[in-house]
């Protein structure tokens, strides 16, 4: 059995579902070393967007159409980065509300890349927190976490910033779980 390497992944999108809406940016880092990091911005794949989603992002759809990576190139780069940083290990996707981030990452891998290095699943930090602390879903939101699980860095709606913050949350929870 291969050892696991956890990768915190966060995405920003123009709306709630892949296909209809675009993944606009993806940030990731190794949970055990957040300086091992990846970031890409994508060309939109759709003109659809939810105004509220775009208001909280520091991303412009017209600018991304000019400067963003194609989904094929960006996902190949991400896959290569994951594989290069998990040699001899099994890469594991970790997300805070992982159901949201996972659906975009998996859909983009399935649509624009021959393989998904994470396989068919990952770890949702909120669910991990619920099991670890016997808390409810509401009590597992980032602003409801116990002080000793809170992130070391701010969550800014930049995909890489948020991936690093989520990595610190998960690392603290994992250390706590392993002490039990």
N, C-alpha and C positions, 0 to 999 in steps of 0.2 A: 504494500500500500504506500503510495507516494505521500510525502508530507504536503500539507496545504499552504498556499500563500493567499492571503485575503487581499482583495483589491476593493477599495471604496470607490464607488462610481456614482456620479451625479450628472444629470442632464438638465438642460433648459429647453423648453419647447414653445411652439406658438399656440398650443392647445392641448386638450386632455388625452388624445389618442393618436397613435401612429397611423400613417396612411392618409388620413384626412388632414392632419396637421404635421408640421415639420419639427424634427429634432434640430435645434439651432446650435447647441454647443454640448460638448461632453468633456467632463473632467474626471480624472481618476488618479489614485495614488495607492501605493502599497500601504496597508494598515500598519505594518511593522516599521516602515520607513517612509513617511509622507513626502520626503524630498525626492523619492522615486515617483515622478509625477508625469502626467500626460494631459494635454489639452488640445482640443480642436473645435473650430467653428465650421458649420456646414452651410452650403448653399441651401436655401429653402427648397423643398420638394413639392410644395403646395402654396397657393396664394391665400389659403384659409388661415385665419388667426382669430384668437379670442382677445379682444382689446385689453381686458384686465391682465391677461398673461403678458402681453407685450409692455404694459405700463411698469411692471416690476423688473423688467430685464433691461440691461444696458446694451441691447442689441437692436440693430436696425435691419429689417428685412431687405430693403433695397441695397444697403451696403453689403450684407451677407451674400446677396446674389452676385455681387462683383468680386468679393474677396474671400468668401468661404470655400472650403474644400468640397469637392463633389462627395456625395455619400460613399461612392465606391472607393475613392482615394482615402477619405477619412477613416472609414471602417477598416480598410486594409492596414493603415498606419496603426490604428488602435490594436487590432489583432496582433500585428507584429510586435508591438510594444509589450502587450500582455505576455506573449510567448517568450520574448527575450528576457522578461523579468520574472519568469516562473520556470526556468529550465530545471528539470528534475523534480518539479513540484506540480501539484494540481492547482490551477488558478480557480479561486472562488469569488464570485460576484457578491459584493456587500452594498446595500443601499438603505437609506433612511426613507421610509416608505418605498421600499424596494420594488413593490408591485408596479408603481408608476415608472420608475427609472428602467426597470427590467423590461417592461413591455416595449419601450422605445429601442433599447439597446438590442434586444433579441430580434425585434422586427427589422431593424436596420441590418443586423448581421444576416438574417435569413433572406432579406431582399437584395442586399448589395455586396455580400461577401460569401465565399464558399463555405465558411465554417464559423462557428461561435466557440471561441476558446473556453468559455465557461460551461459549455454543455447546455443542459436544459433547466437550470435553476440557480438559485443563489440564496443568500441570507438577507432577511428583512430585519433591520435593527429594531424597529418598533415591536415586531413580534418576539424577537429575542429578549427585549426588555420586559415584555409582558410575562414571558415564561420565567425570567430570572427573578423578577420582583413581585410576581403575582398581582400585577397591576392591570388596570383596564386599558383599552385602546386609547381613550382620551388621556389617561394619565401617562401615556407613552409618547406624547407629542414632545418636540424638542424643548419647548418652554416649560414643560412639566417634569422634566428629568430631575432626579436627585442631584444635588450640587456636585457630588463626586463623579457623576457621569457626564456633566456638561462639557461642551467642546472647549478646546484650548484656543481656538481661533474663531472669529466671527463668521456667521453664515450671511452671505452677501447677495445671493442669487447669481453669483458667478459660479459656473459648474466646478472649476478647480478649487476655488475657495471652499465651497460647500463639501466637496469630496474630502478635503483635508479635515474640515471640522467633523464630518461624519466618521472619518477614520479615528479621530481621537475619542469620540464617543464609544465606538465599537471596541477599540483597544482597552479602554477602561472597563467596559462591561465584561469583556473576555477575560481580563486579568482577575476581576472579581469572581467570575464563574469558576475559574480554574483554582482559586484558593479554597473553594467550598469543599 
